[in-house]
Amino acid sequence: MNLPRSCAVSMLVLLTSPFGVHARDRVTLNVSPVQTFAPANLFIRIGIDPSVENRGIDVEAESESFYRSSFVPLDGDRAPRTTTLEMRSLPSGVYEIRAVLLDDTGRQQAVARREVVVIPSAADR
């Protein structure tokens, strides 16, 4: 195989592999603010790729000592592309925020994660 042909084959493999061009994420997650003082109010925006299988989003905030979750039902491909919610009064900690897209049997279809730091207030120190 000559050099130009081997380069072309290598590029084709790279572009069609999972490390090349990425498929669109089925669920995206934005959390604001990513660092704040306790008690924290987080604003969460979830982007959802429309699909008839989509039946719900489970949104979780978990730290070492605190857990909160909310479930948002979805109406398949007729559901809004963006869902927003607010989690109020979270105590201090390092949180993993997760948005888990579920199908009609409750199986996980996709997950998006973000980390948020809630700093103790002066009264908590």
PEGIZI-V512143 format. One record per residue. RES is the residue in one letter. OMEGA is omega in whole degrees, 0 to 359 (* if undefined). D_FIRST is the distance of its C-alpha to the first C-alpha in Angstrom with 1 decimal. Layout:
# PEGIZI-V512143
res=(RES:RES)
omega=(OMEGA:OMEGA)
d_first=(D_FIRST:D_FIRST)
This chain:
# PEGIZI-V512143
res=(M:N:L:P:R:S:C:A:V:S:M:L:V:L:L:T:S:P:F:G:V:H:A:R:D:R:V:T:L:N:V:S:P:V:Q:T:F:A:P:A:N:L:F:I:R:I:G:I:D:P:S:V:E:N:R:G:I:D:V:E:A:E:S:E:S:F:Y:R:S:S:F:V:P:L:D:G:D:R:A:P:R:T:T:T:L:E:M:R:S:L:P:S:G:V:Y:E:I:R:A:V:L:L:D:D:T:G:R:Q:Q:A:V:A:R:R:E:V:V:V:I:P:S:A:A:D:R)
omega=(181:186:180:180:179:176:179:179:179:178:179:179:181:183:180:179:178:180:179:181:183:172:179:178:178:178:176:186:173:181:180:351:179:174:184:179:178:351:189:170:181:176:188:177:183:174:185:175:185:177:178:180:185:180:178:174:174:181:185:171:184:172:180:185:184:178:173:177:175:177:179:178:178:180:176:182:176:180:177:179:181:176:178:174:181:172:187:170:176:178:183:179:173:187:164:176:182:170:184:178:184:175:185:175:180:178:179:179:180:179:171:183:174:176:179:178:176:185:177:176:181:180:182:186:*)
d_first=(0.0:3.8:6.7:8.5:6.5:6.2:9.8:10.9:10.1:11.9:14.7:15.2:15.6:17.9:19.9:20.6:21.4:25.0:24.3:23.2:25.6:28.7:30.9:34.5:36.8:39.4:42.1:42.5:45.3:47.1:50.1:52.6:53.8:51.4:54.0:57.8:61.1:62.8:64.0:60.8:60.3:56.6:55.4:52.4:50.3:47.9:45.4:44.7:42.0:44.1:43.8:46.3:45.7:47.0:50.5:51.1:50.2:51.5:51.8:52.6:53.7:53.8:54.8:56.0:59.5:59.4:57.8:58.2:56.4:56.8:55.7:55.0:54.9:52.4:52.8:49.3:47.5:50.9:51.2:51.0:47.7:49.4:51.9:54.0:56.3:58.3:58.9:62.1:63.7:61.0:62.2:60.4:57.2:53.4:52.4:49.3:49.6:47.7:47.3:46.5:45.8:47.3:47.2:50.2:50.1:50.0:46.4:44.5:41.9:40.9:42.3:42.5:44.0:45.6:47.7:51.1:53.6:57.3:59.3:62.8:65.6:68.3:70.7:68.2:67.7)
